[in-house]
């Protein structure tokens, strides 16, 4: 009767294991695999923030065109029809002549600003800088979007591997529980030891359920971020040994060179650095516009007018007029001076903030470079630790089978093996994330850049 009960318990445990395994697999069944590059492209196509940045770039492009037009000559046509009742009467040689009630006048007016204190040129340069900033903003949005997509991509894969580890450990715990039960029936271990194996099996069941829930949430977050119209599942990634070794083999001098090359490249391509410099230039040009308020303005205008003589309809007489207008500001100048000083100190404030921002950005790049090297070494260390722990566990399990080891010692070894597996999984994906963080800090999404930085 007791043997039948034990067989029933084992059958129930196996059924639970099968159900837990099938639950996620059935959920994954409708998912379509998507590569990392495909996920990037899909995000750029559908993300509303990226599309908004593209619209802002188009607006800045037309604003620049508008600023150019303000420096070009303007030509306008005007026409007037005047009706008078009663009609105008003029005396010529003692004979009054009544003019037409209606008279028409037309004119062409040309205006060309010659000098307006440099304001038009500075306004154009500001529009040009704003256009460049919009380009940088679009690039930054794309880079941020790609970085976020990759982070969520890695998060799903990391949790998927963690789930598979939990599934494997649950099977391992079930096998050990069956072995412990057999030993207990033969009087080789105490019931307390058997209950420890039972508790360990229950903990593995709970860990599997938690891993499944976390994976489902990460998958949902990934699909929501992509605004996917069908369920998508990231494809597995492979990490070649050479990808890690090229960083772990660096000595102190090579690490310094690698970090310096990353900084040099970032000076050219880091979007934040370029944006800071453009913002600084904008504040300096705003100060130049404020100083232009003290300078004179010079305008050239010309017109050609066509006017009826009042007697013959549609018989126009032409006249020309050219005017050069010079305007010099005299009083009041207090407001102009105050505006200029305000613009000056705004530019100074921007300069100090830029210095602080640039220092912070460069420090972040150095930290990202060092973190990548550190994460590569963690991968190497975690793989070695897992191999040692796995070999040790296999030996202890064999000793437990031969009644040369207590159940508590085997469970302690199993706990160490579980920690090593998770540490190895975390180190694997931390390396991917560290590579991504460095490339994002440099201002690129091209992984071949890393090979360039490692050239000696």
C-alpha positions in Angstrom: 0.0 0.0 0.0 2.9 2.4 0.9 4.7 1.6 -2.3 1.5 2.3 -4.3 1.2 5.7 -2.5 4.8 6.6 -3.3 4.3 5.7 -7.0 1.2 7.9 -7.0 3.1 10.8 -5.5 5.9 10.5 -8.1 3.3 10.3 -10.9 1.7 13.5 -9.6 5.1 15.3 -9.4 5.9 14.2 -13.0 2.5 15.4 -14.2 3.1 18.8 -12.5 6.5 19.1 -14.2 5.0 18.3 -17.6 2.2 20.8 -17.1 4.6 23.6 -16.1 6.8 22.9 -19.1 4.0 22.8 -21.5 2.4 26.0 -20.2 5.1 28.3 -21.5 5.7 26.3 -24.6 2.0 26.5 -25.5 2.1 30.2 -24.9 5.2 30.5 -27.2 3.5 28.6 -29.9 1.9 31.5 -31.7 5.0 33.7 -31.3 7.0 34.4 -34.4 10.8 34.6 -34.1 12.4 38.0 -34.7 16.1 38.8 -35.1 17.7 41.7 -33.3 18.1 43.7 -36.6 14.5 43.1 -37.5 13.4 44.3 -34.0 15.5 47.5 -34.6 13.9 48.2 -38.0 10.4 47.5 -36.7 10.9 49.9 -33.8 12.1 52.7 -36.1 9.1 52.2 -38.4 6.4 52.3 -35.8 7.7 54.3 -32.8 5.7 57.6 -32.5 8.5 59.5 -30.7 10.9 58.8 -33.6 8.3 59.9 -36.1 7.7 63.0 -34.1 11.5 63.8 -34.2 11.4 63.3 -38.0 8.6 65.9 -38.3 10.5 68.3 -36.1 13.5 68.0 -38.4 11.3 68.9 -41.4 10.0 71.9 -39.6 13.5 73.0 -38.7 14.6 72.6 -42.4 11.8 74.9 -43.5 12.6 77.4 -40.8 16.2 77.6 -42.1 14.8 78.3 -45.6 12.6 81.0 -44.2 15.6 82.6 -42.5 17.5 82.7 -45.8 14.6 84.4 -47.5 14.7 87.3 -45.0 18.1 88.3 -46.5 16.9 88.2 -50.1 15.2 91.1 -51.9 11.4 91.3 -51.7 9.2 92.4 -54.6 5.6 93.2 -54.3 2.9 94.4 -56.6 0.1 96.8 -55.4 -2.9 98.3 -57.1 -5.4 101.0 -56.1 -8.7 102.0 -57.6 -10.1 105.3 -56.3 -13.6 106.5 -57.0 -14.5 110.1 -56.1 -18.0 111.6 -56.0 -18.2 114.4 -57.1 -15.3 114.2 -59.5 -12.3 116.4 -59.0 -12.2 119.6 -61.1 -9.0 121.4 -62.0 -8.5 124.8 -63.7 -6.1 124.9 -66.6 -5.8 128.3 -68.5 -9.0 129.5 -66.9 -11.0 126.6 -68.2 -12.2 124.1 -65.6 -11.7 120.4 -66.4 -13.5 117.7 -64.6 -11.4 114.6 -64.1 -12.7 111.1 -64.1 -14.6 109.8 -61.1 -12.5 106.6 -61.1 -8.7 106.5 -61.2 -6.3 103.5 -61.0 -2.8 103.3 -59.7 -0.3 100.4 -59.9 3.2 100.0 -58.5 6.1 97.5 -58.2 8.0 97.8 -54.9 11.4 96.3 -54.4 13.1 96.2 -51.0 16.6 94.9 -50.1 18.1 95.0 -46.6 21.8 95.9 -46.9 22.7 95.9 -43.2 20.6 95.5 -40.1 23.2 95.1 -37.4 24.0 91.5 -38.4 20.6 90.3 -37.1 19.5 88.7 -40.3 22.8 86.7 -40.7 22.8 85.7 -37.0 19.1 84.7 -37.3 20.0 82.5 -40.3 22.9 80.9 -38.4 20.6 80.2 -35.5 18.1 78.6 -37.8 20.9 76.6 -39.3 22.1 75.5 -35.8 18.5 74.6 -34.9 18.3 72.5 -38.0 21.5 70.7 -37.0 20.2 70.2 -33.5 17.0 68.6 -35.0 19.2 66.3 -37.0 21.1 65.3 -33.8 17.8 64.9 -32.0 16.5 62.5 -34.6 19.8 60.6 -34.4 19.6 60.5 -30.6 16.0 59.3 -30.7 17.0 56.5 -33.1 20.0 55.5 -31.0 17.9 55.6 -27.8 15.2 53.6 -29.5 17.6 51.0 -30.7 19.3 50.8 -27.3 15.9 50.4 -25.5 14.8 47.7 -28.0 18.1 45.8 -27.6 17.8 46.0 -23.8 14.3 44.6 -23.9 15.5 41.9 -26.4 18.3 40.9 -24.0 15.9 40.9 -21.0 13.6 38.4 -22.7 16.4 36.1 -23.6 18.0 36.3 -20.2 14.7 35.4 -18.5 14.1 32.7 -21.0 17.5 31.1 -20.2 16.7 31.6 -16.5 13.4 29.7 -17.0 15.2 26.9 -18.7 17.7 26.7 -15.8 14.7 26.6 -13.4 13.1 23.8 -15.5 16.3 21.8 -15.4 16.8 22.3 -11.7 13.2 21.2 -11.0 13.9 18.0 -12.8 17.1 17.6 -10.9 15.3 18.2 -7.6 12.7 15.6 -8.6 15.4 13.1 -9.4 17.1 13.7 -6.1 13.8 13.5 -4.2 13.2 10.1 -5.7 16.7 9.0 -4.7 16.2 10.3 -1.2 12.8 8.6 -0.9 14.4 5.3 -1.9 17.2 5.8 0.7 14.6 6.6 3.4 12.6 3.5 2.7 15.8 1.5 3.1 16.7 3.3 6.3 19.8 4.9 4.9 18.8 8.5 5.7 16.6 10.1 8.3 13.1 11.3 7.6 14.3 14.9 8.3 16.7 14.6 5.4 14.0 13.3 3.1 11.8 16.3 4.1 14.6 18.6 3.1 14.6 17.2 -0.3 10.9 17.5 -0.5 11.1 21.2 0.5 13.9 21.7 -2.1 11.6 20.3 -4.7 8.8 22.6 -3.7 11.1 25.6 -3.8 12.1 24.6 -7.4 8.5 24.4 -8.4 7.9 28.0 -7.0 11.1 29.3 -8.8 9.8 27.8 -12.1 6.5 29.5 -11.7 8.1 32.8 -10.9 10.5 32.5 -13.8 7.6 31.7 -16.2 5.7 34.8 -14.9 8.7 37.1 -15.3 9.3 35.8 -18.8 5.7 36.4 -19.9 5.8 39.9 -18.6 9.1 40.6 -20.4 7.7 39.3 -23.6 4.6 41.4 -23.3 6.7 44.5 -22.6 8.9 43.7 -25.6 5.9 43.3 -27.9 4.2 46.4 -26.6 7.3 48.5 -27.1 7.5 47.4 -30.7 3.7 48.0 -31.2 3.8 44.5 -32.8 0.7 43.4 -34.6 1.5 39.8 -34.0 3.3 38.1 -31.0 7.1 38.2 -31.5 9.8 36.1 -29.7 13.5 37.2 -29.8 15.8 34.6 -31.4 18.7 33.1 -29.4 22.0 34.9 -29.5 25.4 33.2 -29.6 28.5 34.6 -27.9 31.8 33.5 -29.5 34.7 32.9 -27.2 36.7 35.3 -29.3 34.2 38.1 -28.6 35.1 37.8 -24.9 38.8 37.0 -25.2 39.7 40.1 -27.2 38.7 42.1 -24.1 40.0 39.8 -21.3 43.5 39.7 -22.9 44.0 43.5 -22.5 46.7 44.6 -20.1 46.7 47.9 -18.2 48.4 49.8 -21.1 46.0 48.3 -23.7 43.0 49.2 -21.5 44.1 52.9 -21.4 44.6 52.9 -25.1 41.2 51.3 -25.7 39.5 53.9 -23.4 41.3 56.8 -25.1 40.3 55.6 -28.6 36.7 55.4 -27.4 37.0 59.0 -26.1 38.5 60.2 -29.4 35.8 58.6 -31.4 33.1 60.0 -29.1 34.4 63.5 -29.6 33.3 63.1 -33.3 30.2 61.0 -33.0 28.8 61.3 -29.5 25.4 63.0 -30.0 25.2 64.6 -26.6 28.6 66.2 -27.0 27.7 67.6 -30.4 24.4 68.8 -29.1 26.1 70.6 -26.2 28.4 72.4 -28.6 25.5 73.4 -30.9 23.6 74.8 -27.9 26.6 76.7 -26.8 26.9 78.3 -30.3 23.2 79.2 -30.2 23.6 81.2 -27.0 26.7 83.0 -28.4 24.7 84.0 -31.5 21.9 85.2 -29.4 24.4 87.5 -27.7 25.6 88.8 -31.1 22.0 89.6 -32.1 21.6 91.6 -28.8 24.7 93.5 -29.6 23.4 94.3 -33.1 20.7 96.5 -31.5 23.4 99.3 -31.2 24.3 99.2 -34.9 22.6 101.1 -37.7 20.4 99.6 -40.3 20.6 100.3 -44.0 17.8 99.6 -46.4 17.5 100.0 -50.2 14.0 100.4 -51.6 12.8 101.1 -55.1 9.4 101.5 -56.7 8.0 102.0 -60.2 4.5 103.5 -60.2 1.9 103.5 -63.0 -0.8 106.2 -62.5 -3.7 107.4 -64.7 -3.7 111.2 -65.5 -7.4 111.5 -64.6 -8.5 112.2 -68.1 -7.7 109.1 -70.2 -8.7 105.8 -68.7 -6.1 103.1 -68.7 -3.5 105.5 -70.0 -0.8 105.2 -67.4 2.2 107.4 -66.7 5.2 105.7 -65.1 7.5 107.2 -62.5 10.4 105.7 -60.6 11.7 106.2 -57.1 14.8 104.9 -55.4 15.5 105.4 -51.7 18.4 104.5 -49.4 17.3 104.6 -45.8 19.8 104.8 -42.9 18.7 104.4 -39.3 20.9 104.9 -36.3 19.6 104.1 -32.9 20.3 106.9 -30.4 17.8 106.8 -27.5 16.8 105.1 -25.4 19.8 102.6 -25.1 19.2 101.4 -21.6 16.9 98.6 -22.8 19.3 97.5 -25.5 22.2 97.5 -23.1 20.3 95.5 -20.5 19.2 93.0 -23.2 22.8 92.7 -24.4 24.1 92.1 -20.8 21.4 89.5 -20.2 22.3 87.7 -23.4 26.0 87.8 -22.4 25.4 86.2 -19.0 23.1 83.6 -20.6 25.9 82.7 -22.9 28.3 82.5 -19.9 25.8 80.3 -18.0 25.5 78.0 -21.1 29.3 77.8 -21.4 29.8 76.7 -17.7 26.9 74.2 -18.0 28.5 72.8 -21.3 31.8 72.3 -19.5 30.1 70.4 -16.8 28.1 68.3 -19.2 31.1 67.5 -21.4 33.1 66.3 -18.4 30.2 64.1 -17.3 29.7 62.6 -20.8 33.4 61.8 -21.1 33.4 60.2 -17.6 30.4 58.1 -18.6 32.3 56.9 -21.8 35.3 56.0 -19.7 33.1 54.1 -17.3 31.3 52.3 -20.1 34.7 51.2 -21.6 36.0 49.9 -18.4 32.7 48.2 -17.5 32.8 46.3 -20.9 36.2 44.9 -20.1 35.1 44.0 -16.6 32.0 42.3 -17.9 34.1 40.2 -20.3 36.2 39.1 -17.4 33.1 38.2 -15.4 31.9 36.0 -18.3 35.2 34.2 -18.3 35.2 33.8 -14.5 31.5 32.7 -14.4 32.1 30.1 -17.0 35.0 28.6 -15.1 33.2 28.8 -11.8 30.2 27.0 -13.3 32.4 24.2 -14.8 34.1 23.7 -11.4 30.9 23.7 -9.5 29.2 21.3 -11.9 32.1 18.9 -11.7 32.0 19.1 -7.9 28.3 18.5 -7.8 28.5 15.5 -10.1 31.1 14.0 -7.7 29.1 14.7 -4.6 26.0 13.3 -6.2 27.8 10.1 -6.9 29.0 10.0 -3.3 25.5 10.5 -2.1 24.3 7.5 -4.2 27.1 5.4 -2.6 25.9 6.6 0.9 29.2 8.5 1.4 27.6 11.9 1.8 24.8 13.4 3.8 21.7 14.9 2.2 22.4 18.3 3.7 25.8 18.4 2.0 24.3 17.5 -1.4 21.6 20.2 -1.0 24.3 22.7 -0.2 26.2 21.7 -3.3 23.0 21.9 -5.4 22.4 25.5 -4.1 26.0 26.4 -5.1 25.4 24.9 -8.6 22.1 26.9 -9.0 23.9 30.1 -8.0 26.7 29.4 -10.5 24.2 28.8 -13.3 22.4 32.1 -12.6 25.7 34.0 -12.3 26.8 32.6 -15.6 23.6 33.5 -17.3 23.7 37.0 -15.8 27.3 37.5 -16.8 26.5 36.4 -20.4 23.8 39.0 -20.9 25.6 41.7 -18.9 28.4 41.5 -21.5 25.8 42.1 -24.3 24.4 45.1 -22.3 27.9 46.5 -21.6 28.7 46.4 -25.3 25.5 48.2 -26.1 26.1 50.8 -23.4 29.6 51.6 -24.7 28.4 51.9 -28.3 25.5 54.1 -27.2 27.9 56.3 -25.2 30.1 56.7 -28.3 27.1 57.5 -30.4 26.9 54.6 -32.8 25.1 51.3 -33.2 27.8 49.7 -35.4 29.4 46.8 -33.5 32.4 46.7 -35.9 33.5 49.9 -34.1 34.7 47.7 -31.2 37.2 46.0 -33.5 38.6 49.4 -34.6 39.0 50.5 -30.9 41.0 47.3 -30.2 43.5 47.8 -32.9 47.0 48.4 -31.6 
